[in-house]
Amino acid sequence: MQTSPNTSKWYQNAWATLIFFTRLPFWRIYQPPRESYSAVVEFWPLAGWLTGGLMAAVLYFGSMVMPYPMAVFIAILVRMLVTGALHEDGLADFFDGFGGGGHNRQHILAIMKDSRIGTYGVLGLIGYIALLFLSLYCIGDSEKAALIILAADPFSKMLAGQIIQMMPYARTEQEAKAKVVYRKVSIQAGILLAIQGLAPAAAIFLLTDMGQLPHLELLVFIPCLVMYFLYLLIWHRLRGYTGDCCGALCLLVELSVYLSMNCM
């Protein structure tokens, strides 16, 4: 049976997403056309199903054979290895650029493109990893923590992906570190993006007792608020986004979900 052009294109874009956002050898199975890489944000939450699933599995099953804090730390480490610390690299560049670049747009962009990590980047990464570990550790229940990771990873990627709709790219394609400029999402792709990001969270909160959590609205409101304030900061300083901004948004929005869990 012959597939439709749209189905074939979505398949190529989804495969490009898994290649772009992970270090797993998907490229050995199939190499999509170059133009598919400009659409990877459309399937970014799909990569979150994989990375979040692996992180949740390591935490849940690891806690059966080792102390819970150790399982949390190894789960964080495994996700970094699977993604090649792509988003963490973006977060460090984001902190360096916005911390050391002042209000000079060109200076911020130059610092973010520099492969060397600075003081703000080091301190930002240490702070982020410490808060990530502590927020998951304080949940205290491996099953609960694993379920919230499964929901938070795709959700944060869906939310962070909205930045490409809200502002233009801050550089040219030639200046981009990954040589890729994400294209704006169509209505159809936007619906698909929302389904990918919201489906795991909806299923988990409907099918488990997590749906009975008090102040459940905080798990949506606070990440959206974090996303909005980061958007204002990026727009004020750069008048556009970069790949580093996308990575930083993803991790900080996700972190806000785990921190919110500890406020309940």
C-alpha positions in Angstrom: 0.0 0.0 0.0 1.4 3.4 -1.0 1.8 6.0 1.7 0.6 9.6 1.2 3.1 12.4 0.7 2.2 13.8 4.2 2.7 10.5 5.9 6.1 10.0 4.2 7.2 13.5 5.1 6.2 13.1 8.7 8.1 9.8 8.9 11.2 11.6 7.5 10.8 14.5 9.9 10.3 12.2 12.9 13.4 10.1 12.0 15.4 13.3 11.6 14.3 14.4 15.1 15.5 11.2 16.7 18.9 11.6 14.9 19.2 15.3 15.8 18.2 15.1 19.5 19.8 11.8 20.5 23.2 10.1 20.1 21.6 6.7 19.4 22.6 5.3 15.9 19.2 5.9 14.2 21.1 7.2 11.2 22.4 3.7 10.5 18.8 2.6 9.8 17.6 5.5 7.7 19.0 8.9 6.8 16.3 11.4 6.0 16.8 14.3 3.5 18.5 17.4 4.8 15.3 19.5 4.7 13.7 17.3 7.3 16.1 18.7 9.9 14.5 22.1 9.7 11.3 20.4 11.0 12.7 18.6 14.0 10.9 20.8 16.5 7.6 19.4 15.1 8.5 16.0 16.6 10.6 17.2 19.6 8.2 15.8 22.2 8.5 12.4 20.4 12.2 12.5 21.3 11.0 13.2 24.8 9.1 10.0 24.8 12.4 8.2 24.3 14.6 10.3 26.5 12.0 10.6 29.3 11.2 6.9 29.0 14.8 5.8 29.4 15.4 8.2 32.3 12.2 7.0 34.0 13.0 3.4 33.5 16.5 3.8 34.9 15.2 5.6 37.9 12.4 3.1 38.6 14.2 -0.1 38.0 17.5 1.2 39.4 15.8 2.0 42.7 15.0 -1.7 43.1 18.7 -2.6 43.3 20.4 0.5 44.6 19.6 3.4 47.0 17.0 5.8 45.5 19.4 8.9 45.5 21.9 6.9 43.4 19.2 5.8 41.0 18.1 9.4 40.5 21.7 10.5 39.8 22.3 7.6 37.3 19.0 8.4 35.6 20.0 12.0 35.0 23.4 10.8 33.7 21.9 8.3 31.3 19.7 10.9 29.7 22.7 13.2 29.3 24.6 10.4 27.6 21.6 9.6 25.3 21.2 13.2 24.2 25.0 13.9 24.1 24.2 16.6 26.7 22.9 18.7 23.8 20.4 20.7 25.9 22.8 21.1 28.8 25.3 22.5 26.3 22.7 25.0 25.2 21.8 25.8 28.8 25.5 26.6 29.6 25.8 28.8 26.5 22.5 30.5 27.5 23.8 31.3 31.0 27.2 32.5 29.6 25.6 34.7 26.9 22.9 36.3 29.0 25.1 36.5 32.1 28.2 37.9 30.5 26.8 39.7 27.4 25.0 42.4 29.2 22.4 44.1 26.9 24.5 44.0 23.8 22.8 41.7 21.3 25.9 40.9 19.2 28.0 40.3 22.3 25.5 37.8 23.7 25.3 36.0 20.4 29.1 35.9 20.1 29.5 34.5 23.6 26.8 31.8 23.0 28.5 30.7 19.9 31.9 30.4 21.6 32.7 26.7 22.3 34.4 27.5 25.5 32.3 27.5 28.7 32.6 30.5 31.1 31.9 31.1 34.7 28.2 31.8 34.3 27.8 28.6 32.3 29.6 26.5 34.9 27.6 28.0 37.8 24.4 27.6 35.8 25.0 23.9 35.0 25.9 23.2 38.6 22.8 24.9 39.9 20.6 23.2 37.3 21.9 19.7 38.0 21.7 20.2 41.8 18.1 21.5 41.6 17.2 18.6 39.2 18.6 16.0 41.5 17.2 17.5 44.6 13.7 18.0 43.2 13.5 14.4 42.0 15.1 13.1 45.2 12.5 15.1 47.3 9.6 13.4 45.5 10.9 10.4 47.4 8.9 7.7 45.5 10.5 6.0 42.5 7.2 5.2 40.8 5.8 8.7 41.2 9.1 10.3 40.1 9.2 8.0 37.0 5.6 8.9 36.0 6.2 12.6 36.3 9.4 12.3 34.2 7.4 10.5 31.5 4.9 13.4 31.5 7.3 16.3 32.0 9.9 15.5 29.3 7.6 15.6 26.3 5.5 18.4 27.8 8.5 20.7 28.3 9.7 20.1 24.8 6.3 20.9 23.4 6.1 24.1 25.4 9.7 25.2 24.6 9.0 24.5 20.9 6.5 27.4 20.9 9.4 29.8 20.9 9.9 29.3 17.1 6.4 30.6 16.5 6.8 33.6 18.8 9.9 35.2 17.4 12.3 34.9 14.4 15.7 33.1 14.4 18.4 35.5 15.8 21.1 34.4 13.3 21.3 33.3 9.7 21.4 29.7 8.7 25.1 30.0 7.9 25.8 31.4 11.4 23.8 28.6 13.1 26.0 26.3 15.2 24.1 23.2 13.9 23.7 24.7 10.5 19.9 24.3 10.9 17.2 26.9 11.2 13.9 25.5 12.5 10.9 26.3 10.3 7.6 27.6 11.7 5.1 25.0 12.5 2.0 24.6 10.3 -1.5 24.2 11.9 -1.5 20.4 11.2 2.0 20.0 12.6 1.1 22.2 15.6 -1.8 19.9 16.5 0.5 16.9 16.1 3.0 18.7 18.4 0.4 19.3 21.0 -0.8 15.6 20.9 2.8 14.4 21.4 3.5 16.8 24.3 0.1 16.4 26.1 -0.8 12.7 25.5 1.7 11.1 28.0 0.7 13.6 30.7 -3.0 13.2 30.1 -2.8 9.4 30.2 -0.7 9.4 33.4 -2.9 11.8 35.3 -6.1 10.1 34.1 -5.0 6.5 34.7 -3.1 6.9 38.0 -3.7 8.4 41.4 -1.6 11.4 40.4 -4.7 12.9 39.0 -5.9 13.3 42.6 -3.0 15.6 43.5 -4.0 18.8 45.2 -3.3 22.0 43.2 -2.7 20.0 40.0 -3.1 23.2 38.0 0.3 24.3 39.3 1.9 21.6 37.1 0.6 23.5 34.0 0.5 27.1 35.2 4.0 27.3 36.7 5.8 25.9 33.6 3.8 28.1 31.3 4.7 31.1 33.5 8.4 30.1 33.4 8.2 29.8 29.6 6.6 33.3 29.3 9.2 35.1 31.5 12.0 33.4 29.6 10.4 34.4 26.3 10.3 38.0 27.6 14.0 37.9 28.5 15.0 36.4 25.2 13.0 38.9 23.2 14.2 41.8 25.2 17.9 40.9 24.8 18.0 39.2 21.4 14.8 39.9 19.5 15.0 36.3 18.3 15.8 32.8 19.5 18.8 30.5 18.9 19.2 26.7 19.3 20.8 27.3 22.7 17.7 29.2 23.8 15.5 26.3 22.8 17.7 23.9 24.8 17.7 26.2 27.9 13.9 26.7 27.7 13.3 22.9 27.5 15.4 22.1 30.6 14.2 25.1 32.7 10.6 24.5 31.9 11.0 20.8 32.8 12.8 21.7 36.0 9.9 23.9 37.0 7.5 20.9 36.7 9.6 18.9 39.2 9.9 21.9 41.5 6.2 22.4 41.4 5.6 18.7 42.4 7.5 19.5 45.6 5.1 22.5 46.3 2.1 20.2 46.5 
